[in-house]
Amino acid sequence: MNNSLEMGLPEKFNIAGLNGGLTVTFYCSSCDMNVTRDIYDVNNMELALKEAWKEARKYFNRCHECGAWVCDDHYNEDVMKCISCHPK
C-alpha cells in the first residue's frame, strides 16, 4: 500500500489473511520490534489498517523531525525525535 504515510501508518507493516479476518503487524522503523493485531468483521482493507493501527499506536512514537514511527528504545523522549535524528 503506497499511501501508508498519508494515512499516518508506519512504513513497515504486513497484512495476512486470518480465518475471515486479517492479521496486521506493524514494525518499528529502526528495529524488528513489532505489534500484531487481529482484525475481524472488516470488509475493507483501509478500514482494517486503521482499526489495527488504532490499537497498536500506543506502542510507537513518531519522530517530530523525520516522521518515522519507532519503539521506545529508539526514541529520545526529551526532544521527541528518533535516535537517528537526535541520539540520546
VOBA-1610 file (N, C-alpha, C; in pm, whole numbers, padded with zeros to 5 digits, always signed):
BEGIN
Met+00086-00118+00000Met+00000+00000+00000Met+00089+00123+00000Asn+00079+00207-00100Asn+00168+00321-00119Asn+00133+00441-00033Asn+00013+00450+00015Asn-00026+00570+00088Asn-00021+00550+00239Ser+00066+00461+00288Ser+00073+00437+00432Ser+00114+00562+00508Leu+00205+00641+00451Leu+00247+00764+00519Leu+00135+00866+00521Glu+00055+00872+00415Glu-00058+00963+00412Glu-00161+00926+00519Met-00173+00797+00548Met-00268+00752+00649Met-00210+00765+00790Gly-00083+00802+00801Gly-00019+00813+00932Gly+00027+00680+00987Leu+00052+00583+00902Leu+00096+00450+00943Leu+00248+00440+00934Pro+00306+00345+01008Pro+00449+00319+00992Pro+00480+00272+00850Glu+00605+00293+00808Glu+00648+00247+00676Glu+00641+00096+00664Lys+00679+00027+00771Lys+00687-00119+00767Lys+00566-00181+00836Phe+00487-00254+00757Phe+00377-00332+00814Phe+00348-00448+00721Asn+00280-00549+00775Asn+00247-00668+00699Asn+00101-00703+00724Ile+00032-00747+00620Ile-00108-00786+00631Ile-00121-00930+00583Ala-00190-01012+00660Ala-00213-01151+00621Ala-00357-01188+00652Gly-00413-01278+00572Gly-00548-01327+00596Gly-00550-01419+00717Leu-00662-01417+00790Leu-00675-01499+00910Leu-00821-01539+00930Asn-00857-01658+00888Asn-00991-01714+00915Asn-01103-01611+00907Gly-01118-01547+00794Gly-01225-01450+00777Gly-01190-01311+00825Gly-01071-01290+00872Gly-01026-01159+00916Gly-00886-01132+00866Leu-00820-01039+00928Leu-00685-01002+00890Leu-00594-00994+01011Thr-00468-01028+00992Thr-00366-01005+01092Thr-00277-00894+01037Val-00262-00788+01114Val-00180-00675+01072Val-00065-00661+01171Thr+00057-00658+01120Thr+00176-00643+01203Thr+00246-00514+01164Phe+00269-00428+01263Phe+00341-00302+01243Phe+00480-00316+01303Tyr+00581-00260+01236Tyr+00720-00271+01280Tyr+00779-00133+01310Cys+00867-00130+01409Cys+00947-00012+01437Cys+01032+00017+01313Ser+01049+00144+01280Ser+01131+00182+01163Ser+01279+00156+01185Ser+01321+00138+01310Ser+01464+00123+01340Ser+01506-00018+01382Cys+01410-00105+01410Cys+01445-00240+01454Cys+01333-00336+01418Asp+01341-00457+01468Asp+01241-00559+01437Asp+01127-00566+01539Met+01123-00475+01637Met+01014-00475+01733Met+00883-00461+01654Asn+00785-00542+01690Asn+00658-00534+01617Asn+00540-00555+01710Val+00426-00511+01663Val+00299-00529+01732Val+00201-00585+01630Thr+00135-00695+01666Thr+00041-00761+01575Thr-00100-00752+01632Arg-00193-00721+01545Arg-00333-00713+01583Arg-00416-00795+01485Asp-00512-00871+01537Asp-00606-00947+01455Asp-00734-00865+01443Ile-00779-00847+01321Ile-00899-00768+01296Ile-01001-00857+01227Tyr-01118-00865+01285Tyr-01227-00945+01228Tyr-01341-00852+01189Asp-01430-00900+01109Asp-01550-00826+01072Asp-01517-00693+01004Val-01422-00699+00913Val-01385-00580+00836Val-01392-00617+00688Asn-01465-00537+00612Asn-01482-00565+00470Asn-01386-00487+00382Asn-01313-00395+00439Asn-01231-00303+00362Asn-01089-00301+00419Met-00990-00315+00333Met-00850-00320+00376Met-00808-00190+00447Glu-00848-00077+00395Glu-00811+00051+00456Glu-00871+00063+00597Leu-00995+00022+00613Leu-01058+00025+00745Leu-00990-00071+00841Ala-00949-00187+00791Ala-00877-00284+00874Ala-00745-00225+00923Leu-00673-00160+00834Leu-00547-00096+00874Leu-00569+00011+00979Lys-00669+00093+00959Lys-00698+00200+01056Lys-00735+00143+01192Glu-00816+00039+01193Glu-00858-00024+01318Glu-00739-00088+01390Ala-00657-00160+01315Ala-00539-00224+01374Ala-00443-00118+01428Trp-00422-00012+01352Trp-00329+00094+01396Trp-00381+00165+01520Lys-00511+00181+01530Lys-00569+00245+01648Lys-00531+00167+01775Glu-00527+00035+01765Glu-00490-00049+01879Glu-00339-00055+01901Ala-00261-00056+01793Ala-00115-00073+01803Ala-00041+00058+01828Arg-00100+00168+01797Arg-00036+00301+01802Arg+00033+00330+01934Lys-00023+00285+02044Lys+00031+00317+02177Lys+00170+00259+02202Tyr+00214+00169+02116Tyr+00346+00107+02131Tyr+00454+00176+02047Phe+00418+00283+01978Phe+00511+00352+01889Phe+00513+00502+01919Asn+00622+00565+01880Asn+00640+00710+01894Asn+00675+00766+01757Arg+00621+00882+01725Arg+00652+00943+01596Arg+00759+01049+01611Cys+00864+01037+01533Cys+00973+01134+01535Cys+00921+01267+01480His+00947+01375+01552His+00900+01506+01509His+00991+01570+01406Glu+01097+01499+01368Glu+01185+01551+01263Glu+01166+01475+01132Cys+01183+01344+01134Cys+01176+01267+01009Cys+01041+01198+00988Gly+00958+01189+01092Gly+00827+01128+01080Gly+00823+00977+01099Ala+00937+00916+01129Ala+00941+00771+01147Ala+00865+00729+01273Trp+00803+00611+01269Trp+00739+00552+01385Trp+00837+00453+01446Val+00877+00477+01571Val+00978+00393+01636Val+00931+00348+01773Cys+00994+00241+01822Cys+00965+00189+01956Cys+01032+00280+02060Asp+01003+00256+02187Asp+01059+00337+02296Asp+01212+00334+02299Asp+01271+00219+02265Asp+01418+00207+02267Asp+01486+00295+02163His+01413+00332+02058His+01471+00412+01950His+01411+00552+01946Tyr+01365+00599+02061Tyr+01301+00730+02069Tyr+01365+00810+02182Asn+01402+00933+02152Asn+01456+01024+02253Asn+01341+01114+02298Glu+01280+01075+02407Glu+01160+01143+02456Glu+01187+01289+02493Asp+01310+01319+02534Asp+01343+01456+02575Asp+01327+01557+02462Val+01352+01513+02339Val+01342+01604+02225Val+01236+01559+02124Met+01165+01449+02155Met+01056+01397+02073Met+01102+01363+01931Lys+01222+01298+01925Lys+01278+01257+01796Lys+01335+01116+01810Cys+01344+01048+01695Cys+01407+00916+01696Cys+01556+00933+01720Ile+01621+00826+01763Ile+01764+00839+01796Ile+01850+00850+01671Ser+01795+00825+01554Ser+01870+00851+01431Ser+01881+01001+01405Cys+01776+01074+01439Cys+01778+01220+01421Cys+01845+01292+01537His+01832+01236+01658His+01889+01300+01777His+01922+01192+01881Pro+02046+01142+01879Pro+02085+01036+01975Pro+02063+01078+02120Lys+02042+00977+02206Lys+02021+01002+02348Lys+02150+01045+02414
//
